Amino acid sequence: MRFLKKLKRVATLALIVLIPSLSSCSSVDSRIARCENLVKEQLKSPTTAKFSSETVSSMGGGTSNIDGVVDSENSYGAVLRGTFGCQVTDGSMKVMYVNG
């Protein structure tokens, strides 16, 4: 009986600790996905895009930056590597740069 009470307490504490981090994680994931979609709109062959090394940096004042690497085909079919950056301010997002 005691064991079950302790187990229940541990499980409850684990949920209290994990739930906030899960929600913030999905928020970051959705921001990254939105940025990737905006970047794809600027590529010659968006269906070939492969994203990596995305980082999210808080700039303060409700602003955050998302930077990363994208590999995609150009008009001739060659795969090029480029970098990209998006800025989120008060819920709105814009692409700051796509190089490569």
SVG drawing of the C-alpha trace seen along z (x, -y; Angstrom):
<svg xmlns="http://www.w3.org/2000/svg" viewBox="-2 -44 28 46">
<polyline fill="none" stroke="black" stroke-width="0.4" points="0.0,0.0 2.8,-2.4 4.6,-1.6 1.6,-2.5 1.2,-5.8 4.9,-6.6 4.6,-5.5 1.6,-7.7 3.4,-10.7 6.4,-10.2 4.2,-9.8 2.4,-13.0 5.6,-14.9 7.0,-13.6 3.9,-14.9 4.1,-18.3 7.8,-18.6 7.3,-17.2 4.1,-18.8 5.5,-22.4 8.6,-21.3 6.6,-19.3 4.4,-22.2 7.3,-24.6 9.0,-21.9 6.1,-21.7 5.9,-25.5 9.6,-25.5 9.0,-22.7 6.0,-24.5 8.1,-27.7 10.8,-25.8 8.3,-24.1 6.7,-27.5 10.2,-28.9 11.0,-25.9 7.8,-26.4 8.6,-30.1 12.1,-29.2 10.7,-26.5 8.7,-29.2 11.9,-30.9 13.7,-27.8 13.8,-26.7 12.9,-23.1 11.2,-23.1 10.3,-19.4 14.0,-18.5 14.7,-20.7 16.4,-18.9 16.8,-21.0 19.4,-20.6 21.2,-22.3 18.2,-24.5 18.7,-26.7 16.3,-29.0 17.7,-32.0 15.8,-34.3 16.7,-37.9 14.5,-39.4 11.5,-41.7 9.3,-38.9 11.7,-38.4 13.5,-35.1 15.6,-34.0 15.7,-30.7 18.8,-29.8 19.8,-26.6 21.1,-24.9 19.1,-23.8 20.2,-21.5 18.1,-21.7 18.4,-21.4 18.9,-24.4 17.5,-24.9 20.0,-22.5 19.4,-19.7 22.6,-20.2 22.2,-20.0 23.4,-23.2 23.9,-23.9 22.7,-27.2 21.9,-28.9 18.7,-30.5 17.3,-32.7 13.8,-33.7 12.7,-36.1 9.7,-35.8 8.3,-39.0 5.1,-38.9 3.8,-35.8 4.6,-37.0 7.4,-35.5 9.5,-36.6 12.5,-35.2 15.5,-37.3 17.9,-35.6 18.4,-32.5 21.9,-32.1 23.3,-29.5"/>
</svg>
